[in-house]
């Protein structure tokens, strides 16, 4: 999506939807996600091949603030998506990235224990760091969330994934390229659907993980 479409949509959504309370003063925040995959690129190949039932594990934190880190598993079945998450401490996150997993089998959260098993038998490892700036809008009926994601950048695995000297590169072909995401629960209210109608804007699949693996 280009700048013109973004400005048009933002001007329409602003009076109806509210800004996400977690956003900074400018209404945006920085998202960093560390994705796991194995040496056979299982998650990447399943995405490319359009496998209808697939999953991805990632670690996510915001604005380089390590006081709130989550382990997430994204599940997709046909056109339906869901996400499971569990909190991680900074020490747990650093240990995991360093390859220390001895603490995981006894973790109180089932998702952490599941990742431990898949680190072992699927040989999952941290593969790429995906970073982008998100501008989110929310609407209570239908639990609607509309986000504009820009400045998508990528970095191949290194222990410096956590705040410090992060060396990354732009993943988009066009510097001003932006991704619009619309998420909701049971239904999308008609008012939001109407506001999102923009000439030239078409629904399509986009994987930040897939795009950010283009360099390796």
Secondary structure, DSSP 8 states (H G I E B T S, - for coil): --HHHHHHHHHHHHTTSEE-TTS-TTSEEEEEEEEEE-TT-HHHHHHHTT-SEEEEEEEEEETTEEEEEEEEEEEEETTEEEEEEEEE-HHHHHHHHTT--TTGGG-SSHHHHHHHHHHHHS--EEEEEEEEEEEEEEETTTTEEEEEEEEEEEEE--GGGSSS----EE-SSSTT-EEEEEE-SS---HHHHHHT--TT-------HHHHHTTT-
